[in-house]
């Protein structure tokens, strides 16, 4: 710190970003090899355990705009992984649901997420891993962070 200015590596944010970038990029390469983006995977995972959802409800869950969800949905529909249907409760509305192909692919993508996590964090002792998770969740709670990480 010759200039009196803190070094990049003095900041926790630097280390979080360094690890996050590598974890995220590693996962992105894995899912892109299966034909989807991370954002598409996040949307698919949100729909796996639910009934068909209105795009507005899905957008609220994901912390995204309805327009962004619509763009993701359009891409997944083009890949035959998602389907759009009329909302049976509201004839004017629509719902989104995974197709059979999308429903089959989502657990495979989840396994890639698990493998990616293992690649980066399995060297940590279980107590250290639990502490890291607790600390990160504490930051999320304190800052009121709700949007799902999609990029």
C-alpha positions in Angstrom: 0.0 0.0 0.0 2.7 2.4 -1.1 0.2 5.0 -2.4 -2.0 5.0 0.7 -4.7 3.3 -1.3 -5.8 -0.2 -0.3 -4.9 -3.1 -2.5 -7.5 -5.0 -4.4 -6.7 -8.1 -2.3 -7.5 -6.2 0.9 -11.2 -6.4 0.1 -13.5 -9.3 0.9 -15.5 -8.4 -2.2 -12.4 -9.1 -4.3 -12.1 -12.6 -2.9 -15.8 -13.3 -3.2 -15.9 -12.1 -6.8 -12.8 -14.2 -7.7 -14.3 -17.4 -6.3 -17.8 -16.6 -7.6 -16.5 -15.9 -11.2 -14.7 -19.2 -11.3 -17.5 -21.2 -9.8 -20.1 -19.5 -12.1 -17.9 -19.8 -15.3 -17.2 -23.4 -14.5 -20.9 -24.2 -14.2 -21.8 -22.1 -17.2 -19.5 -24.2 -19.4 -21.0 -27.4 -18.0 -24.7 -26.5 -18.7 -23.9 -24.8 -22.0 -22.5 -28.1 -23.2 -26.0 -29.5 -22.5 -27.5 -26.7 -24.6 -28.8 -24.3 -22.0 -27.6 -21.1 -20.3 -27.3 -20.6 -16.5 -30.4 -18.3 -16.6 -32.4 -20.9 -18.5 -31.3 -23.6 -16.0 -32.5 -21.4 -13.1 -35.9 -20.9 -14.7 -36.1 -24.7 -15.4 -35.2 -25.5 -11.8 -37.9 -23.1 -10.5 -40.5 -25.0 -12.5 -39.4 -28.5 -11.7 -41.3 -28.9 -8.4 -44.3 -26.8 -9.2 -47.6 -26.7 -11.1 -47.5 -24.6 -14.2 -46.9 -20.9 -13.3 -47.9 -17.6 -14.7 -44.9 -15.7 -16.1 -45.5 -12.9 -13.6 -45.3 -15.3 -10.6 -42.2 -16.9 -12.0 -40.7 -13.4 -12.5 -41.5 -12.5 -8.9 -39.9 -15.8 -7.6 -36.8 -15.1 -9.6 -36.5 -11.4 -8.9 -36.6 -10.6 -12.7 -38.9 -8.6 -14.9 -41.7 -10.3 -16.7 -40.1 -9.3 -20.0 -36.8 -11.1 -19.0 -38.7 -14.2 -18.0 -40.6 -14.1 -21.3 -37.3 -13.9 -23.3 -36.0 -16.9 -21.3 -39.2 -18.8 -21.8 -39.2 -18.1 -25.6 -35.7 -19.6 -25.8 -36.6 -22.6 -23.8 -39.8 -23.1 -25.9 -37.7 -23.0 -29.1 -35.5 -25.8 -27.5 -38.7 -27.8 -26.7 -37.8 -27.7 -23.0 -40.8 -25.5 -22.0 -44.4 -25.0 -23.0 -46.7 -22.1 -22.7 -50.5 -22.7 -22.3 -53.6 -20.8 -21.5 -54.2 -20.4 -17.8 -57.2 -22.6 -16.9 -58.1 -20.1 -14.1 -57.9 -17.0 -16.2 -58.5 -17.4 -20.0 -56.5 -14.3 -20.7 -53.4 -15.4 -18.9 -50.8 -17.9 -19.7 -48.8 -20.5 -17.7 -45.3 -22.0 -18.2 -44.4 -25.6 -17.6 -41.5 -27.9 -18.4 -42.0 -30.3 -21.2 -41.2 -34.0 -20.6 -37.8 -33.3 -22.2 -37.3 -30.3 -19.9 -38.4 -32.3 -16.9 -35.9 -35.1 -17.7 -33.0 -32.7 -18.4 -33.4 -30.6 -15.2 -32.2 -33.3 -12.8 -29.2 -33.8 -15.1 -28.4 -30.1 -14.9 -28.8 -30.2 -11.1 -26.2 -33.0 -11.0 -23.9 -30.7 -12.9 -24.5 -28.0 -10.3 -23.7 -30.5 -7.6 -20.5 -31.6 -9.3 -19.5 -28.0 -9.9 -20.0 -27.3 -6.2 -18.0 -30.4 -5.3 -15.2 -29.3 -7.6 -14.8 -26.0 -5.8 -15.8 -26.7 -2.2 -15.3 -30.4 -1.4 -11.8 -29.7 -0.1 -13.3 -27.7 2.8 -13.8 -29.4 6.1 -17.6 -29.9 6.8 -17.4 -27.3 9.6 -15.7 -24.8 7.4 -18.2 -25.4 4.6 -21.1 -25.0 7.0 -19.5 -21.8 8.4 -19.0 -20.3 4.9 -22.7 -21.1 4.1 -23.8 -19.6 7.3 -21.8 -16.4 6.7 -23.0 -16.0 3.1 -26.6 -16.5 4.2 -26.2 -14.0 6.9 -25.0 -11.4 4.4 -28.0 -12.2 2.1 -30.4 -11.8 5.1 -28.8 -8.6 6.3 -28.8 -7.0 2.8 -32.3 -8.4 2.0 -31.0 -10.0 -1.2 -33.8 -11.8 -3.0 -33.0 -12.0 -6.8 -31.8 -15.3 -7.9 -28.3 -15.3 -9.4 -28.8 -16.0 -13.1 -25.6 -14.7 -14.7 
